[in-house]
Amino acid sequence: MHRVPQEPDAGSTLPVLDVPRMRGRFGRVEVNPDGLRAVPVYTADGLSVRLVKR
């Protein structure tokens, strides 16, 4: 898991997993900041989340 040093803004895309091979999906991805939700962005080699306003 990657740590983000400051609170990111809506529209940011943050890396979560960087793996040689990604199979499957997560049932739910949550973030703590009020007013934001995480949209998973799956690739062949990992997972990022894009933060969007609720």
Buried (B, 14 or more C-beta within 10 A) or exposed (E): EEEEEEEBEEEBEBBBBEEEEBEEEEEEBEBEEEEBBBEEBEEEEBBBBBBEEE
